[in-house]
Amino acid sequence: MVPKNITISAFEVQGLELPQVHFRVCCSKGTYIRALARDLGLALNTGAHLSALCRTRIGPYHLRNGFSIEDLKIALKEE
């Protein structure tokens, strides 16, 4: 991949259960979180990879305002 400038406005370690590290990132669009994990591992002289990823916001849209699959099924049946 061609390197590009991105913005990381927040990086918060939320849990440390070695060898797992749970973190939260606020970043600009186009940021590859898997590449961020890889780069973190390189900076620490160890390997690193992503085992899970949950996008909680995209622009003005928040996960907390979303429908669960079950709620969506019920809403679609009501129409």
C-alpha beads as a LAMMPS data file, in Angstrom:
LAMMPS data file: protein, C-alpha beads

79 atoms
78 bonds

1 atom types
1 bond types

-500.0 500.0 xlo xhi
-500.0 500.0 ylo yhi
-500.0 500.0 zlo zhi

Masses

1 110.0

Atoms # bond

1 1 1 0.000 0.000 0.000
2 1 1 1.129 3.513 -0.702
3 1 1 1.641 5.463 2.550
4 1 1 -0.677 8.437 3.043
5 1 1 -1.279 11.042 5.699
6 1 1 -4.025 10.236 8.188
7 1 1 -5.157 11.769 11.461
8 1 1 -5.444 9.836 14.716
9 1 1 -7.322 12.170 17.074
10 1 1 -7.626 9.618 19.904
11 1 1 -5.956 6.320 20.795
12 1 1 -7.088 4.827 24.090
13 1 1 -6.015 1.486 25.531
14 1 1 -9.197 0.090 27.082
15 1 1 -7.934 -3.271 28.246
16 1 1 -4.717 -5.199 28.554
17 1 1 -5.032 -8.973 28.745
18 1 1 -1.704 -10.079 27.329
19 1 1 -1.171 -11.003 24.647
20 1 1 -4.347 -9.059 23.763
21 1 1 -4.638 -5.285 23.858
22 1 1 -8.078 -3.714 23.483
23 1 1 -8.036 -0.173 22.165
24 1 1 -10.312 2.563 20.843
25 1 1 -9.296 4.807 17.955
26 1 1 -10.797 8.007 16.549
27 1 1 -9.346 8.557 13.108
28 1 1 -9.783 10.204 9.739
29 1 1 -11.385 8.401 6.833
30 1 1 -9.072 6.131 4.916
31 1 1 -7.291 4.881 8.047
32 1 1 -6.558 1.155 7.937
33 1 1 -6.910 -0.077 11.516
34 1 1 -5.288 -3.398 10.608
35 1 1 -2.247 -1.465 9.371
36 1 1 -2.282 0.573 12.586
37 1 1 -2.153 -2.661 14.624
38 1 1 0.691 -3.942 12.438
39 1 1 2.619 -0.676 12.869
40 1 1 2.083 -0.792 16.637
41 1 1 3.576 -4.294 16.694
42 1 1 6.549 -3.146 14.611
43 1 1 7.140 -0.186 16.951
44 1 1 7.149 -2.575 19.928
45 1 1 9.475 -5.048 18.158
46 1 1 6.840 -7.769 18.209
47 1 1 4.126 -9.054 15.941
48 1 1 0.594 -7.715 16.020
49 1 1 -2.635 -8.358 14.211
50 1 1 -6.310 -7.534 14.587
51 1 1 -8.536 -10.279 15.928
52 1 1 -11.709 -8.158 16.033
53 1 1 -12.884 -4.808 14.730
54 1 1 -16.050 -2.913 15.619
55 1 1 -16.755 0.349 13.836
56 1 1 -18.785 2.465 16.268
57 1 1 -19.175 5.561 14.112
58 1 1 -19.007 6.597 10.480
59 1 1 -19.364 10.352 10.131
60 1 1 -22.649 11.347 11.806
61 1 1 -23.876 7.739 12.121
62 1 1 -23.363 6.001 15.483
63 1 1 -23.631 2.320 16.302
64 1 1 -25.674 3.181 19.400
65 1 1 -28.425 4.526 17.121
66 1 1 -28.525 1.436 14.927
67 1 1 -31.009 -1.412 14.863
68 1 1 -30.184 -4.918 16.005
69 1 1 -31.007 -7.590 13.427
70 1 1 -33.987 -8.682 15.542
71 1 1 -35.334 -5.111 15.812
72 1 1 -34.916 -4.663 12.066
73 1 1 -36.843 -7.872 11.348
74 1 1 -39.699 -6.681 13.581
75 1 1 -39.721 -3.215 11.977
76 1 1 -39.848 -4.732 8.480
77 1 1 -42.755 -7.034 9.407
78 1 1 -44.760 -4.043 10.717
79 1 1 -44.713 -2.262 7.350

Bonds

1 1 1 2
2 1 2 3
3 1 3 4
4 1 4 5
5 1 5 6
6 1 6 7
7 1 7 8
8 1 8 9
9 1 9 10
10 1 10 11
11 1 11 12
12 1 12 13
13 1 13 14
14 1 14 15
15 1 15 16
16 1 16 17
17 1 17 18
18 1 18 19
19 1 19 20
20 1 20 21
21 1 21 22
22 1 22 23
23 1 23 24
24 1 24 25
25 1 25 26
26 1 26 27
27 1 27 28
28 1 28 29
29 1 29 30
30 1 30 31
31 1 31 32
32 1 32 33
33 1 33 34
34 1 34 35
35 1 35 36
36 1 36 37
37 1 37 38
38 1 38 39
39 1 39 40
40 1 40 41
41 1 41 42
42 1 42 43
43 1 43 44
44 1 44 45
45 1 45 46
46 1 46 47
47 1 47 48
48 1 48 49
49 1 49 50
50 1 50 51
51 1 51 52
52 1 52 53
53 1 53 54
54 1 54 55
55 1 55 56
56 1 56 57
57 1 57 58
58 1 58 59
59 1 59 60
60 1 60 61
61 1 61 62
62 1 62 63
63 1 63 64
64 1 64 65
65 1 65 66
66 1 66 67
67 1 67 68
68 1 68 69
69 1 69 70
70 1 70 71
71 1 71 72
72 1 72 73
73 1 73 74
74 1 74 75
75 1 75 76
76 1 76 77
77 1 77 78
78 1 78 79
